[in-house]
Amino acid sequence: MIVEMRKGATTAEVDAVVERAKNLDLDVQLNLGTDKTVVAVLGSNTGQLPIDTFAVLPGVESVARIMKPYKLASREFKDTSTIIDVDGIQIGGDRVVVIAGPCAVESEEQLFQAARTVKEAGATFLRGGAFKPRTSPFSFQGLEKAGLEMLTSAKAQTGLPIVTEVIDPQDVNLVAKHADILQIGARNMQNFSLLTKIGKTNAPVVLKRAFSCTVTEWLTAADYLLAGGNSKVILCERGIRTFEDSARFSLDMCSIPIVKKFSHLPVIVDPSHAAGHFSLVPSLARAALAAGADGLLIEVHPNPKEALVDGLQSLTPSDFARLMKELEIIARALGRHI
């Protein structure tokens, strides 16, 4: 349930709410707003507690139950949209961020060339996978630690902050030393041990929607990160699996305004994985921006024909530069910028 404190409630009054919750073996999360404080009281038995348990306490303005499975990701807990600052770049505000680069780090030459290319075109972040969870055990699995070191070098050369995936809870601290944003892939959206471990860090994180999960399940997974104390959560729509087979996945454009309506978290879109083919990526990217996405995650490779992973869905440098110019026009029309 959500306990909303009166404007100007004292620290002692907030502490009394927290103490009562803990005496009932409940967890709490605080949203310390500029005007008032909101206390989320969390636990499996909150539905059995009378609202008066907290409503009678001094300084409490209102108490309400959150009926949705997700609590901390909801607008009931925080009604203002979350803006996440990464290296001075705000995600969730007027700026549309573009995260671009190869699906996998293959070599220094490939990565550095890609980094220079996407920076010149106006990208905000550099993406590249050092650890690659693959459907087949015989496919390229990434350069792992060596790939992370290459990403660090690419940032030193270009100044672009790094986004890369972590797939094992044991690697969270290692990846966090090299990455500015940790990525949780679609296959790991409900890897709860991984979510819990990252939730205990203060590292910004991109949580991709699993290709067979609902928006509700996606936001509930985000609660695992938020419950650990990590408030820097960015959602990423990357397409879901439906009966339609003309594209790799069906990009759920509806999820963008739905997330905006029911959650305070920023949402970005990965048109590359949804499309599965480079020719479809620009159209999906433009549509996602028009639908209100806070950013895009786009695969760009210096030579897609030689890519070890997902070459078919990767844009060439020239195609990416052309797309960036188109996106800037759309962003300006919406009162935003890239």
Secondary structure, DSSP 8 states (H G I E B T S, - for coil): -EEEE-TT--HHHHHHHHHHHHHTT-EEEEEE-SS-EEEEEE-TTGGGS-THHHHTSTTEEEEE---SS--TTBTTT--S---EEETTEEESSSB-EEEEE-SB---HHHHHHHHHHHHHHT-SEEE-BSS---SSTTS----THHHHHHHHHHHHHH---EEEE---GGGHHHHHHH-SEEEE-GGGTT-HHHHHHHHTS---EEEE--TT--HHHHHHHHHHHHHTT---EEEEE--B--S--SSSSB--TTHHHHHHHHB-S-EEE-HHHHH-SGGGHHHHHHHHHHTT-SEEEEEB-S-GGG-SS-GGG-B-HHHHHHHHHHHHHHHHHTT-B-
